[in-house]
């Protein structure tokens, strides 16, 4: 018997009279600071706005978001629990820059190591997680790049797990894709949204560079960073009225302005867009003729339509396109 396949296309057309003219993006603030940005609606992954969002730039410590992502996958697949104690390797003690002063052989839980990476930007915690997950940093970097490719981050290249190398390259758009994937791990949100934390029974203090965790309504995290090559960076997500938006700022040359740009873009997303699921009437679905088949026709059905992000004031029209026949 021949297998019969029938493709149904449902096209949603959006029409709006004002095409981003109400944007309050950071570009309109009169600032002369250089930066790249992206604004994404999280549910659909729609890129709503941005500036040089597909330009490849050094991402610095935002690299650690991929280290966190692979750790979250290891937890989800049961390799570790958040309470699993991991042993710090000798290479962790050799790390410089931001650290939590791990010594070789020291035991620390996966949860506390994640706190060290996310809140404290700790390079030694990142290396410890990488080695425990993949056996070596080089193997872990390979997994980082494979995961990036699977997430659609085709212009991204990682060379270490900490972001200290200037060769960790991505785009604002693709870092937003990574943030979108991280939001699926809701158990990470309490860490991503913590501004100040303590490890080792209060002996080690962590303070997040992402000050939005203290002040921004509906904040979901994620991370801020800085470096000589990357400039000041920000990856932030927030939720209001059931809508989640992600903003990424790369290459900013001002420490505080990155937060201004990010907040302006989030405000733009929440005030000028909405999320909706297109609909259509099934009365337009008719049997499709089968050519050279055992039956003269086949009935058809559709799966649920995906949600989309649309500008306020947009008119949505769904069109069902059926083939004349199938085989």
PyMOL commands that set and color helices and strands:
alter all, ss='L'
color gray80, all
select helices_A, chain A and resi 26-29+60-76+90-93+110-118+123-134+137-150+172-182+186-192+212-215+257-272+282-284
alter helices_A, ss='H'
color red, helices_A
select strands_A, chain A and resi 8-15+36-41+46-51+57-58+85-87+107-109+169-170+196-199+204-207+219-227+231-240+243-252+273-277+288-290+297-298+307-311+315-322+325-326
alter strands_A, ss='S'
color yellow, strands_A
deselect
rebuild
show_as cartoon
